[in-house]
């Protein structure tokens, strides 16, 4: 697997509570299943990968407190 797996925003409701099968690989064919725990919408592969990319960019931009 080449990706970190973190929760991504649901394209439908915006919640970040994903249901993934064990040993999930977003590159695997057939894809998924990945769904939203809140509204039960199933993600397609491009939705999930785009959400994953956006979320990882955000998480990597975070910095902790600076020490003096």
Long-range contacts (C-beta under 8 A, 24 or more apart in sequence): 1-25, 1-26, 1-27, 2-27, 3-27, 3-52, 4-52, 4-56, 5-52, 6-52, 6-55, 6-56, 6-59, 7-55, 8-43, 8-48, 8-51, 8-52, 8-54, 8-55, 9-51, 9-54, 9-55, 10-36, 10-38, 10-39, 10-41, 10-43, 11-41, 11-43, 11-47, 11-51, 12-36, 12-39, 12-41, 13-38, 13-39, 13-41, 15-39, 16-55, 18-43, 26-52
